[in-house]
Amino acid sequence: MRKLQALVFTALVYGIVLPASAQQIDAAIAGGSLLSSGNSFTSSGLVPAEGGGAFIGFNGDVLFKGNLGVQAEVNWRASQNSYGGQVPYRPLFWDVNAIYSRRFSPRLGAEALGGIGAESIRFYTGQGSCDYYGNCSNYVSSNHFMADVGGGIRLYVWRSAFVRPEVRLYLVHNNAEFSSSYPVRYGVSLGYTFGGTGSK
């Protein structure tokens, strides 16, 4: 919960304070999937794969000096999956990154980024529970620190609207629930650029 509050605070800073000095702001919605190694077997039994399914999310960045800036994003599995055929679950990834973004022409741009964040695996218990503050949920979370690296190609299709094929490699610390600590999210974002000077 504290990590979610920190992410909300960061988003507010991006949205209210930082744009005053920004040269460019980009906002987008994302769709894609997750790729990982297959199921594995250990002495304790089956360790399932994390990959597959449709993922959706939101992302945005603020460029301050030339092509450099900060970026944040959150992506989650659109539907629940079944862990070991028994427990419904849904993984969620959020991260904050340094970004290098360059527009080569009015129609073409590219970006590279890297940073830190967390994976939150939500296991749905089928029973609601509430904390002292009245926050209620029907799941328990297993959270893991992670780093991420990735990039994308921006294709400006109409004025400042772009389509961005993209990929992210997540480096998840102690991702013991799944067969790999290195899932890859791939997909496409649809976004819009506010400000900027076109080709740089």
C-alpha positions in Angstrom: 0.0 0.0 0.0 2.8 2.4 0.8 4.4 1.8 -2.6 1.1 2.6 -4.3 0.9 5.8 -2.2 4.4 6.7 -3.3 3.5 6.1 -7.0 0.4 8.3 -6.6 2.5 11.1 -5.0 5.1 10.8 -7.9 2.3 11.0 -10.5 1.0 14.2 -8.8 4.5 15.7 -8.8 4.7 14.9 -12.6 1.3 16.3 -13.2 1.4 19.5 -11.2 4.9 20.7 -10.3 7.2 19.4 -13.0 5.4 20.4 -16.2 6.2 24.1 -15.4 9.8 23.5 -16.4 9.2 20.7 -18.9 10.0 20.9 -22.5 7.8 18.0 -23.5 5.2 15.7 -21.9 4.0 12.4 -23.3 1.0 10.4 -22.1 -0.1 7.0 -23.4 -2.2 3.9 -22.8 -0.6 0.5 -23.4 -1.6 -3.0 -24.4 0.4 -6.2 -24.8 1.4 -9.5 -23.3 4.1 -11.0 -21.0 6.7 -13.6 -22.1 8.6 -15.8 -19.7 10.1 -19.2 -19.5 7.8 -22.2 -19.2 6.7 -24.2 -16.1 9.5 -25.8 -14.1 9.6 -28.5 -11.5 11.5 -28.5 -8.2 11.7 -30.8 -5.2 8.7 -29.0 -3.8 6.6 -29.4 -7.0 5.4 -27.4 -10.0 6.6 -23.8 -10.3 4.3 -22.1 -12.9 5.3 -19.8 -15.7 4.2 -16.1 -15.4 3.9 -15.4 -19.1 0.8 -15.1 -21.2 -2.4 -13.2 -21.1 -3.3 -9.7 -22.1 -1.8 -6.7 -20.2 -3.0 -3.1 -20.1 -1.6 0.0 -18.6 -0.8 3.7 -18.5 2.5 5.5 -18.9 3.9 9.0 -19.2 7.1 10.9 -19.3 8.4 14.5 -18.9 11.5 15.7 -20.7 13.4 18.5 -19.0 16.8 19.0 -20.7 16.9 18.2 -24.4 16.1 14.5 -24.8 16.5 13.5 -21.1 13.7 13.1 -18.6 11.7 10.9 -16.2 9.1 8.3 -17.0 6.6 6.3 -15.0 4.2 3.4 -15.9 1.9 0.8 -14.4 0.8 -2.4 -16.3 -1.3 -5.3 -15.1 -2.8 -8.5 -16.4 -6.3 -7.7 -17.7 -7.9 -10.9 -16.5 -7.0 -13.2 -13.6 -5.0 -16.3 -14.2 -5.0 -19.6 -12.2 -2.0 -20.3 -10.0 -1.4 -24.0 -10.0 -4.9 -24.5 -11.2 -6.2 -23.5 -7.8 -5.8 -19.8 -6.8 -6.8 -16.9 -9.0 -4.0 -14.3 -9.3 -3.0 -11.2 -11.3 0.5 -9.7 -11.6 1.0 -5.9 -11.6 4.2 -4.1 -12.6 5.0 -0.4 -11.8 8.2 1.5 -12.3 9.8 4.9 -12.4 12.6 5.4 -15.0 15.2 7.7 -16.5 14.4 8.1 -20.2 16.2 9.3 -23.3 13.8 10.2 -26.0 14.6 11.6 -29.4 12.5 12.6 -32.4 14.4 12.1 -35.6 11.8 13.6 -37.9 8.1 14.7 -37.7 7.1 11.1 -38.2 9.7 9.0 -36.3 11.1 8.9 -32.8 12.7 6.5 -30.4 13.3 6.1 -26.7 15.4 4.0 -24.2 14.8 3.9 -20.5 15.7 2.1 -17.3 14.8 2.4 -13.6 13.3 0.7 -10.6 9.9 -0.4 -9.4 8.0 -3.4 -8.0 6.0 -6.4 -9.0 2.8 -7.0 -7.0 1.3 -10.4 -7.4 -2.3 -10.3 -6.2 -3.7 -13.7 -5.0 -7.5 -13.5 -4.8 -8.8 -15.3 -1.7 -12.5 -15.1 -2.3 -13.0 -13.4 1.1 -12.9 -9.7 1.9 -10.8 -8.2 4.6 -10.4 -4.7 5.9 -7.6 -2.9 7.7 -7.7 -0.5 10.6 -8.3 2.5 8.2 -11.3 0.9 6.5 -9.4 -0.1 3.3 -10.9 -3.4 2.1 -9.8 -5.9 -0.5 -10.4 -9.5 -1.6 -6.7 -10.4 -2.2 -3.3 -10.7 -0.6 -0.2 -9.3 -2.3 3.3 -10.7 -2.7 5.5 -7.8 -3.6 9.0 -7.9 -5.1 11.5 -5.1 -5.8 12.6 -5.0 -9.5 14.6 -3.1 -12.0 13.6 -2.7 -15.6 15.1 -1.7 -19.0 13.5 -1.2 -22.3 12.7 1.0 -25.3 10.3 1.7 -28.1 10.0 3.2 -31.6 7.5 6.1 -31.9 5.6 6.4 -35.2 3.7 9.7 -35.3 0.6 9.0 -37.3 -1.3 12.3 -37.0 0.2 15.5 -35.7 1.4 14.7 -32.2 -0.4 11.4 -31.8 1.9 8.4 -31.9 1.9 4.6 -32.0 4.8 3.1 -30.1 5.8 -0.6 -30.4 7.8 -1.3 -27.1 9.5 -3.9 -25.0 10.4 -4.1 -21.3 12.7 -6.5 -19.5 11.8 -6.8 -15.8 14.5 -8.0 -13.4 12.5 -9.2 -10.5 14.3 -9.8 -7.2 13.4 -13.2 -5.6 10.4 -13.9 -7.9 10.0 -17.3 -6.2 6.3 -17.7 -7.1 7.3 -18.2 -10.8 9.8 -20.1 -12.9 11.7 -17.0 -14.0 12.8 -13.7 -12.5 13.2 -12.1 -16.0 9.7 -11.7 -17.6 9.5 -9.6 -20.7 6.5 -7.4 -21.5 6.0 -6.5 -25.1 3.2 -4.5 -26.8 2.1 -1.2 -28.2 1.2 2.1 -26.7 -1.1 4.8 -28.1 -0.1 8.2 -27.0 0.2 12.0 -27.5 3.1 14.4 -27.2 2.5 17.8 -25.6 5.1 20.4 -26.4 8.4 19.5 -27.9 10.0 20.9 -31.0 9.7 18.1 -33.4 13.0 16.8 -34.8 15.9 17.2 -32.4 
